[in-house]
Amino acid sequence: ITQVLPILQSNVDVLAFVDAGFIGLFGEWHDSSNGLVNTTDGKIILEDLLLGLSTQRMVTLRYPYDKRAIYDS
């Protein structure tokens, strides 16, 4: 994420949103070969993206239940 954020930040004016697809083979947050399919790692990735992007940009997740699990609501 730290490698990609400068590119995203410099092009934030043409981005509608950024997908948090950093986990899993196809970025769908399942079947991670690195053991990242858990709430703790998902929250770290999501929070890093949210902090690194403009407050006017959204970060999307594929599954709504991941958002509920991360924010416990």
C-alpha positions in Angstrom: 0.0 0.0 0.0 2.8 2.4 0.8 4.2 1.8 -2.7 0.8 2.4 -4.4 -0.4 5.4 -2.3 1.8 8.0 -4.0 0.4 7.1 -7.4 -3.2 7.1 -6.1 -2.7 10.4 -4.3 -1.2 12.1 -7.4 -4.2 10.9 -9.5 -7.0 11.4 -6.9 -8.7 13.9 -9.1 -9.6 11.2 -11.6 -10.5 8.5 -9.2 -14.1 7.9 -8.1 -13.1 5.3 -5.6 -10.4 2.7 -4.8 -11.2 -0.9 -4.2 -9.4 -2.5 -1.2 -8.5 -5.6 -3.2 -5.1 -6.4 -1.7 -6.1 -9.8 -0.1 -6.4 -13.0 -2.1 -5.5 -14.2 -5.5 -7.9 -11.9 -7.3 -8.2 -9.2 -4.6 -11.6 -10.5 -3.4 -10.6 -10.9 0.3 -10.6 -14.7 0.3 -8.2 -17.6 0.0 -5.1 -15.6 0.9 -1.8 -17.6 0.5 -0.3 -15.2 3.1 -2.9 -15.8 5.8 -4.4 -12.3 5.5 -8.0 -13.4 5.6 -8.9 -12.1 9.0 -10.4 -9.0 10.5 -7.2 -7.7 12.0 -5.2 -7.6 8.7 -8.3 -6.4 6.8 -8.7 -3.5 9.1 -5.0 -2.5 8.8 -5.3 -2.5 5.0 -8.6 -0.6 5.0 -7.4 2.0 7.5 -4.1 2.6 5.6 -6.1 3.2 2.4 -8.6 5.5 4.1 -5.8 7.5 5.8 -3.8 7.8 2.6 -6.5 9.0 0.3 -8.4 12.2 0.2 -11.5 12.4 2.4 -13.4 12.9 -0.8 -12.6 9.4 -2.1 -14.3 6.2 -1.1 -12.7 2.9 -0.5 -14.8 -0.1 -1.5 -15.0 -3.7 -0.2 -16.4 -6.6 -2.1 -18.3 -8.1 0.8 -20.5 -6.0 3.2 -19.9 -8.5 6.0 -16.2 -7.6 5.9 -17.1 -4.0 6.7 -19.4 -5.1 9.5 -16.7 -7.4 11.0 -14.0 -4.7 10.8 -16.2 -2.0 12.4 -18.2 -4.4 14.6 -21.6 -3.1 13.6 
